[in-house]
Amino acid sequence: MKKQFVAAACSLLFVMTAAVSLRAQLAAPTSAGVSLGAVYYTVPDVAAHKKIWVDIFGAKPVMVGKTEMLKIPGAFIVLTKGEPAAGNPLVNHLGIWAKDLDPTRAKLTAAGIMTAPKAQFIDLPNALRLEFIDDPAGPDAPAAHHIHYFVANQQDGLNARAWYMKTFGATENARRNGGVPSALLTTPDKWISIDFTAAGGRGRGGAAAPPPPAPSSNKGTILDRFSLEVKGLDAFVKKIEADGVKVTKPVSTNPDGLKTAMIVDSLGNDVELIEGLAGK
């Protein structure tokens, strides 16, 4: 009887732990109460892109109010139907990491998406770019790793990292032996960051290519924006606005029941602040 009770208790603990794990999709917040929230894509064929995220990356569809979001560890992916504008947006891609992403690459290849073993950059349909990071210290399943800005020069990147550290409580770090300044939103073992690379370091080769036009806000492009989940959004927005951050949309509750606000970061990019995704 005692053994049965212990076994039942262990089973209950396992179920409770699994439930917490399923809810805890977003990373633990910084000291300022901030974590990566969602990445919003504008694509012509939502169903085709959803199939890739669900079948290949293991994303889990959830309804947040009236909006379907796709959960991967560390972030939500939101797909909106539309024709994305061309341009040279500041945020070039989302980074994905895992212990070994070759199985994911193989699934992409089988689906007709060109990849190769250990390929670093993957272009999904409509030139939706992802960076793949294989790391023995990474998670078992594909997870969010970083939001990657491409900026005009190295100093812009350093200045932007300092701004994200000051504004959102991120910590100073870097990837690629210091070549990619990172504003780290988590502990290094979990690693979700906002990264900055000077123009020309786009991972496409072609060093002799002409310099790209000056990067601008992502609004309207395929990666339309990303959001940061913020605890206590009302007070947070008041504080950063008093510190000089430009608030373009004050705090309000959207149709999905989430509090949101819009700001412009130090590079001129539109960033959404949101409260209520954690635990969804």
Secondary structure, DSSP 8 states (H G I E B T S, - for coil): -HHHHHHHHHHHHHHHHHHHHHH--S----TTSEEEEEEEEEES-HHHHHHHHHHTT--EEEEETTEEEEEETTEEEEEEES----S-BSEEEEEEEES--HHHHHHHHHTT----TT-SEEEEGGGEEEEEEE-TTS-SS-EEEEEEEEESSHHHHHHHHHHHHHHH--EEEEETTTTEEEEESS-TTT--EEEEEETT-SSS--TTS------B--TTSSEEEEEEEETTHHHHHHHHHHTT-EEEEEEEE-TTS-EEEEEE-TTS-EEEEEES-TT-
